[in-house]
Amino acid sequence: MSPDLPKLPSAISNALELTLISQGAEAQIYFSHEHPFIPSPLPAGTITSTISSPSAGYILKYRPPKPYRHSALDAQLTKHRTLSEARILYKLFLAGIRVPSFIAVDPRQGLIWMENIDGPSLKKWIWMLEAEIEGQHGEGDDDEAMTRQESIKPLLLSVGSEIAKLHFLDIVHGDLTTSNILLRESSRTGAESGADSPKRIVPEPVIIDFGLAQQSTLPEDKAVDLYVLERAFISTHPVHSEAYVKWVLEGYVAGFGRGKKIAVFKVKEIMRKLDAVRLRGRKRSMVG
């Protein structure tokens, strides 16, 4: 561990073997094979769930103290933000939305334990698949376009549907990018996800990092979430971003409330707000 990084509470770092895997402005992300409370190996006859002993390991998110803030204010903000993120994560997990399984929270120390999702980000997965498709067919080939649709569309429909479930519960993510959507193995095929490729296995999208998430009933907040994801596609997958965004929004509209009357009205308003947010974004880019 770098000596420049704030150190974890000694009660945690001394008890468990942790590996730093990510460092952001607000938090550090650690990986561990050891559960924070359940001993490993488990005593004979112990009954566990997949949440308590996933083979992929565990993630510890730590919000370290900020030396530039007054200590009392910093402690209050850390407690509030950690507890808020943990509550949202747990709420989404209970609602059946694909997020990491919540394990435990220590708001005073700024610690959240959760399941590790062992898979690539959506961004990396699309990059790998694009390279594979172009290597087989060549850029601009009709077969290449068909293969892309069969391979990527089912997943992006599923991504849109998962975001719709999030928004239907009036939760906005706040930092919805292709790096904050991880993929894990699934037994679903393209046919089950409503796409054109019945044989190909479609991975499951799992939304992560709810550090900026909040409750909101406002259609504009949900539209901004979608716009942030749209801009992420444009910046990381510029050649095919138009098709990718279209497929995500198709999945979003189809998945929002699953046909409930109030949901139809709400999703139309969100799409209308998305057009307005896009217009503001274009004006801002022209002005500089």
C-alpha positions in Angstrom: 0.0 0.0 0.0 1.3 3.5 -0.9 2.4 5.5 2.1 0.6 8.5 0.7 -2.8 6.9 0.9 -4.9 7.4 4.1 -4.8 4.2 6.1 -7.7 1.9 6.9 -8.7 1.6 10.6 -6.3 -0.8 12.2 -9.0 -3.1 13.5 -9.8 -3.9 9.8 -6.3 -3.8 8.3 -4.8 -6.0 11.0 -7.6 -8.6 10.9 -8.0 -9.1 7.2 -5.8 -9.4 4.1 -6.9 -6.5 1.8 -5.8 -5.4 -1.7 -6.3 -1.9 -2.9 -7.9 -2.1 -6.3 -9.2 1.5 -6.9 -8.6 5.0 -5.5 -11.0 7.8 -6.2 -11.5 11.3 -4.9 -14.1 10.2 -2.3 -13.2 6.6 -1.5 -10.8 3.7 -1.7 -11.9 0.2 -2.9 -10.3 -2.9 -1.4 -10.7 -6.6 -2.3 -10.6 -9.5 0.1 -11.1 -13.2 0.0 -12.1 -13.2 3.6 -15.6 -12.4 4.9 -15.5 -9.6 7.6 -17.5 -11.6 10.1 -17.6 -15.3 9.1 -14.4 -17.2 9.7 -12.7 -19.0 6.9 -12.6 -22.0 6.6 -16.0 -22.4 8.1 -16.6 -24.7 11.1 -18.1 -28.1 10.1 -21.8 -28.1 9.7 -22.1 -24.3 9.2 -25.0 -23.3 6.9 -24.3 -20.3 4.7 -25.9 -18.5 1.8 -24.3 -17.4 -1.5 -24.2 -13.9 0.0 -22.1 -14.9 2.9 -19.6 -17.0 0.9 -19.4 -15.9 -2.7 -16.4 -17.5 -4.5 -15.6 -14.1 -6.1 -14.7 -12.6 -2.7 -15.7 -9.3 -1.1 -15.4 -5.6 -1.6 -14.7 -3.0 1.1 -15.4 0.6 0.2 -13.7 3.1 2.6 -14.3 6.8 2.8 -11.1 8.1 4.5 -11.0 11.3 6.6 -10.5 14.5 4.6 -7.8 16.6 6.3 -8.9 19.8 4.6 -12.3 19.6 6.3 -13.0 20.5 9.9 -12.9 17.1 11.8 -16.5 17.4 13.2 -17.9 18.3 9.8 -15.9 15.6 8.1 -17.2 13.0 10.5 -20.8 14.1 10.0 -20.5 14.1 6.2 -18.8 10.7 6.2 -21.4 9.1 8.4 -24.3 10.6 6.3 -22.9 9.7 2.9 -21.9 6.2 3.9 -25.2 5.4 5.5 -27.1 6.9 2.5 -25.2 4.8 0.1 -25.7 1.6 2.2 -29.4 2.2 2.5 -29.8 2.7 -1.3 -27.7 -0.4 -2.0 -29.7 -2.5 0.4 -33.1 -1.2 -0.9 -32.1 -2.0 -4.5 -30.9 -5.5 -3.5 -34.1 -6.2 -1.7 -36.1 -5.0 -4.8 -34.3 -7.5 -7.0 -32.3 -5.0 -9.0 -28.8 -6.3 -10.0 -26.5 -4.6 -7.6 -23.7 -6.1 -5.4 -25.1 -8.0 -2.4 -25.0 -5.7 0.7 -23.1 -7.3 3.7 -22.5 -4.6 6.4 -21.9 -0.9 7.0 -20.0 1.1 9.6 -21.0 4.7 9.0 -18.8 6.2 11.6 -15.7 4.6 10.1 -16.9 5.2 6.5 -16.9 1.5 5.7 -19.3 -0.6 3.4 -18.8 -4.3 2.8 -20.4 -5.8 -0.3 -20.2 -8.7 -2.7 -17.4 -8.6 -5.3 -18.7 -8.8 -8.9 -16.2 -10.9 -10.8 -16.5 -9.7 -14.4 -15.4 -6.9 -16.8 -17.0 -3.5 -17.0 -19.5 -2.9 -19.8 -16.9 -0.6 -21.4 -14.2 -3.2 -21.6 -16.6 -6.0 -22.7 -17.8 -3.9 -25.7 -14.2 -3.0 -26.6 -13.3 -6.7 -26.6 -16.3 -7.7 -28.6 -15.9 -4.9 -31.1 -12.2 -6.0 -31.7 -13.3 -9.6 -32.1 -16.1 -8.8 -34.5 -14.0 -6.4 -36.6 -11.2 -9.0 -36.7 -13.6 -11.6 -38.1 -15.6 -9.4 -40.6 -13.8 -6.1 -41.2 -15.2 -2.6 -40.5 -18.3 -1.7 -42.5 -19.2 -5.3 -43.6 -22.9 -6.2 -43.5 -22.1 -9.4 -41.7 -20.2 -7.3 -39.1 -23.2 -5.1 -38.5 -25.4 -8.2 -38.1 -23.0 -9.9 -35.7 -22.7 -6.7 -33.7 -26.5 -6.5 -33.3 -26.8 -10.2 -32.3 -23.9 -9.9 -29.8 -24.3 -6.5 -28.2 -28.0 -5.6 -28.5 -29.4 -8.2 -26.1 -27.0 -7.0 -23.4 -27.8 -3.3 -23.9 -31.5 -4.0 -23.8 -30.9 -5.6 -20.5 -28.8 -2.6 -19.3 -31.7 -0.3 -20.2 -34.2 -2.4 -18.4 -32.1 -2.5 -15.2 -31.7 1.3 -15.2 -35.5 1.6 -15.7 -36.1 -0.5 -12.6 -33.7 1.7 -10.7 -35.5 4.9 -11.8 -39.0 3.4 -11.2 -38.0 3.1 -7.6 -37.1 6.9 -7.7 -33.4 6.3 -7.3 -31.0 8.2 -9.5 -27.4 6.9 -9.8 -25.5 10.2 -10.2 -22.5 8.7 -12.1 -24.0 6.3 -14.6 -21.1 5.4 -16.9 -20.1 2.2 -18.8 -17.4 1.8 -16.1 -20.0 1.6 -13.4 -21.8 -1.3 -15.0 -20.1 -4.7 -14.5 -21.0 -8.0 -16.2 -21.3 -11.4 -14.6 -22.1 -14.8 -16.1 -25.7 -15.7 -16.8 -27.7 -18.6 -18.1 -30.0 -16.3 -20.1 -29.9 -16.4 -23.9 -30.7 -13.6 -26.4 -34.2 -15.0 -26.9 -35.0 -14.6 -23.2 -33.8 -11.0 -23.2 -36.1 -10.2 -26.2 -33.4 -9.9 -28.8 -32.6 -11.6 -32.1 -29.9 -14.0 -31.1 -31.5 -17.0 -29.4 -28.4 -19.0 -28.9 -25.8 -16.6 -27.5 -25.5 -16.4 -23.7 -26.2 -12.8 -22.5 -24.2 -11.7 -19.4 -26.1 -9.9 -16.6 -25.4 -6.2 -16.0 -24.7 -5.3 -12.4 -24.8 -1.6 -11.5 -22.1 -0.5 -9.0 -20.9 2.6 -7.1 -23.9 4.4 -5.5 -21.7 7.0 -3.8 -23.6 9.8 -5.6 -27.0 8.2 -5.7 -30.0 9.8 -4.3 -33.8 9.6 -4.0 -35.6 11.7 -6.6 -39.0 11.7 -8.2 -38.0 14.4 -10.8 -38.1 13.2 -14.4 -35.2 15.6 -15.2 -32.9 13.9 -12.7 -33.6 10.6 -14.3 -33.0 12.1 -17.7 -29.6 13.5 -16.6 -28.7 10.0 -15.5 -29.5 8.7 -19.0 -27.6 11.6 -20.6 -24.5 10.9 -18.6 -24.6 7.3 -19.8 -25.2 8.5 -23.4 -22.1 10.8 -23.2 -20.1 7.9 -21.9 -21.0 5.8 -24.9 -20.1 8.7 -27.3 -16.7 9.2 -25.6 -15.7 5.5 -25.3 -17.5 3.9 -28.3 -17.8 6.8 -30.8 -18.2 4.8 -34.0 -21.3 2.8 -32.9 -22.6 5.0 -30.0 -25.8 5.9 -31.8 -26.9 2.3 -32.1 -25.8 1.5 -28.5 -27.7 4.4 -27.0 -30.8 3.5 -29.1 -30.7 -0.1 -27.7 -30.3 1.0 -24.1 -33.2 3.4 -24.4 -35.3 0.7 -26.1 -34.7 -1.5 -23.1 -35.3 1.4 -20.7 -38.8 2.3 -22.2 -39.8 -1.4 -22.3 -38.7 -2.1 -18.8 -40.0 1.0 -17.0 -42.8 -0.2 -14.7 -43.5 -3.2 -17.1 -46.6 -1.7 -18.7 -48.2 -0.1 -15.7 -50.4 2.9 -16.7 -48.6 5.4 -14.5 -45.3 4.1 -15.8 -46.2 4.9 -19.4 -46.8 8.5 -18.5 -43.7 8.8 -16.4 -41.3 7.3 -19.0 -42.7 9.6 -21.7 -42.0 12.6 -19.5 -38.4 11.3 -18.8 -37.8 10.9 -22.6 -39.1 14.5 -23.1 -36.7 15.8 -20.5 -33.9 13.8 -22.0 -34.4 15.7 -25.3 -34.3 19.0 -23.3 -31.1 18.0 -21.5 -29.4 17.0 -24.8 -30.4 20.4 -26.2 -28.8 22.2 -23.3 -25.7 20.1 -23.7 -25.3 21.0 -27.3 -25.8 24.7 -26.6 -23.1 24.5 -23.9 -20.6 22.8 -26.2 -21.2 25.4 -28.9 -20.7 28.3 -26.5 -17.7 26.6 -24.9 
